[in-house]
């Protein structure tokens, strides 16, 4: 990582010297009058275009401009997604590891990794082929915008999960400055630096970003470091055809302090779990990705082909075990869109195919102080998925449209035990899954900028190898796929000084995967099993309002001459303002007459979550104000509802200056009152059971301060 850090600053120095001392005369180009369609990228949609497209979805969706989180610290995935309605994201222990859930997806993955959401980079999966994902391969600073699809509103990406999908869309040479440098430093010796560049060179364009960071962490044994390289090169072969090549390399090294018991959290939240530090528990992740996207667009037709290869070296020093996984995933996507009128009515038809394959070589060793000791097991895991989908949106009138579609999924999970030793439990076996995910919805445009929507959908999520393979179980576990039927209704839009995103959903979930205490051939153990029926219902809220404007800065243009739509468009109206941004979640997830847990709440997710920020914003780029995060009711950590977190509220404040070009800066303080709280928890069956593992609490960071500077050339 030190070499990566030196290379980063070498890159900055060379760029600065070249920009400052180059003797080459400036290249003067003749004035050109541009008419007709924009020459922007065909493979990557512009932000405004994507925003307008998602406004016509009959479901809960959101597009997040990257500039919204660059006004403050970016050290965790939470910093990027904390203002996305419906997304619950909390860091487990530092920069690289976060718990992320939408509508209760992946609720059983309390300790590490995630499932139940499709994470994508430029429309291509980051997930392993078995559905699990790690957050280490994501760099929001290299992202132009993020698309968030909650529930069954992400059919076009092949996602049939209950949680939906999040797509991180990269910059291209068409929408980025020639050179940008950003550096952050703050508490716990936390540093993050990024240099990026993009340009259009005739029919070619490129974007490249290199970033590096490190932190000692708030807790003991929580050092982390990373280096990320993101690049893409586009070739506009013709006016209607473009191809784009992507290259990504990520290296992260993370010490894992583990969970604490509730008493340990309250007495000293900075401490690491003694077992974790003693066995040097770590999670190291090397990610290599090569991908290509080719887009053809002419008239009402658009066809797209994508292919990707992901290679991951994943070393997980998991307490007593040392896992050395090598994973290779290959997939492609074919998609066709047609917007030709049908019976003189507007119509949008989409067809797609998304197959993927993955193979994981997983030798297992005893953990010898962070090194591989004696080998005790060796598995080979094969996952394949074939997903076909069709969706049509037909406009009954100019304001009312109906959406119908379905996805058909075939998935295979095969594990082969290669460790043929005496007394070894053979985990070999194969499970196959068929899933059908129909959906139907309505969308009504109340105004050009406000919509009402409602839909009914079916989700389907086969289990991952983390649930299917257990060293205490002979063969592969006979788990069923998790399915759900979901009703959803909501509204989104803007009117004057108000902007809102509100959705209510109710899901009947069948065979949700959850840990139970069971008896096996080798004795009692905790295994993942299907939980029967559970209920997920909730409210997702995003509500922003301009409380007042023209406090110190008045527009030079009278209100009468302003475009009515732009009257409250900051900063175009030339006024300053006091702006309140809010997101809230109501999560009612519970068992439905379960023979063991009755109607208890599902553990690991708060019933209520609220976050707000009040900013004074000046049209020249200055901003300042406080923020709050509030969990007013503690939630249970175990399914038996015998162990609970405490409610908490934490305060922060940030200020900064961010113009469109030139130098910007920020200063942000977090947890000003140094509150001790659990940011998130693990999940267990019964905290009162004999030998129950109670170290399930992950402390949030204490009082901290961060500052950053960015220069855009």
Secondary structure, DSSP 8 states (H G I E B T S, - for coil): -HHHHHHHHHHHHHHHHHHHH--S-----------SS----SSS--HHHHHHHHTT-SS-EEEEEGGGTTTS--SSHHHHHTTSTTEEEEESSSSS-EEEEETTTTTT--SS-B-SSEEEETTEE-S-TTS-B-GGG--GGGEEEEEEEETT--GGGT---SSEEEEEEE--TTSS-S-EEEEEEETTTEEEEEEEEEEEETTEEEEEEEEEEEE--SSTT--EEEEEEEEEEEEE-SSSEEEEEEEEEEEEEEE----B-HHHHHH-TT---HHHHHTT-EEEEEEEEEEEEEEEEETTEEEEEEEEEEEEEEEEEETTEEEEEEEEEEEEEEEEEE---BTTB-EEEEEEEEEEEEEEEEEEEEEETTEEEEEEEEEEEEEEEEEEEEEEEEESSSSEEEEEEEEEEEEEEEEEE----TT-----EEEEEEEEEEEEEEEEEEETTEEEEEEEEEEEE---HHHH--TTSSSS-----EEEEEEEEEEEEEETTEEEEEEEEEEEEES-EEEEEEEETTEEEEEEEE--EEEEEEEEEEEEEEEEE-SS---SS-GGGS-GGGTT-TTTT---EEEEEEEEEEEEEEESSBTTTBT-B-TTS-SEEEEEEEEEE-TTSEEEEEEEEEE-S--BSBTTS--B---EEEEEEEEEE--SSEEEEEEEEE-TT----EEEE--BS-TTSTT-----EEE---SEEEEEEEEE-
